[in-house]
Amino acid sequence: MEAQSQRVVCLATATPGISELIADEVSGVLVPPDAPKALASALARLIREPDRRAALASAGERRVRRDFAMAPGIARLAALFGAN
């Protein structure tokens, strides 16, 4: 989340929690766990394709700022706990 908030493309394994944050080929790149060849291939592709890397990074930043910003989170908690 921190990397995405700084417009850094994320490459990670598709594991619970991570796959909820990163949408594969939309806001980052996910590879199967325990698949070093897939990881290396995905990294090489990101290195070779700077426009794709930038697009994924921008999409990740937009999603994090939209879905995980502090103000909406506080508003949701206030509504949950009945604060005005």
N, C-alpha and C positions, 0 to 999 in steps of 0.2 A: 504494500500500500504506500509506503514511504517513497519508494522508487517511482511508482506511478504518479504520485503527487508532484514529482519533480520532472515529469515528462521523460522518464527513462523507460525504454521498452523492457518488458519482463519476459523472461524465458524460465519456465518452471516445470516441475512434474505435476501431472494431473492427479492430485491427491485431495482428499476432503479438506475443505477450507480454502485451499489455493484455487481449486476449480470454481469455487463460488465467487472469488474475487476477479479472476482472469478469465475472460471469454476467449477461447482459442480462436486465433486468427481474426479477432475483433479488437480486443484490448491487450493482446499479448500472445504468447505462444506457449502451448502446453505440450509436453511429451509424456509418454508412459513412464511410470516409475521403473527403476532398474533397467533402463534402456540407454546405455551410454552412447551407442551408435546414433540413435534418434536424437539425443541431446546434441551430439557433435554436429550432426547434419543440420539441425535447426539453427544452431549458433552460426555455422558457416553461411547459411542462407541469409540470416540477419546481417551478417558482416558484408555480404555481397550486394545486398539490396537496401541501400540507405533510405530510399523513398518509402519502402514498405516499413522499415524500422521506424521512421518518423511518424508515419500514419498510425501505426500500432501504439506508439508512445503517446501521441496526442489523444487517441481514443481512450487509452488507459487513464490519462490525466482527467479528461472530461468525466469519465465514469466515477472516479474516486471523488472528485470535487462535487459532483451531483449527488451521489448516493451515500457518501460517508463524511460530508462536511459537518462541522461541529454544530452549527445552528439548527439544521433539521433534526439532528440527533437529540439535541436538548429539547426541542419542541415535541418530539415523539415521547420522550421521557416525561415531560411536563404533562402531556395529555394522558399518559398512562397512569400517572400518580395523582391526577386531578388538580395540578397547580394551575393558577391563572396567569 
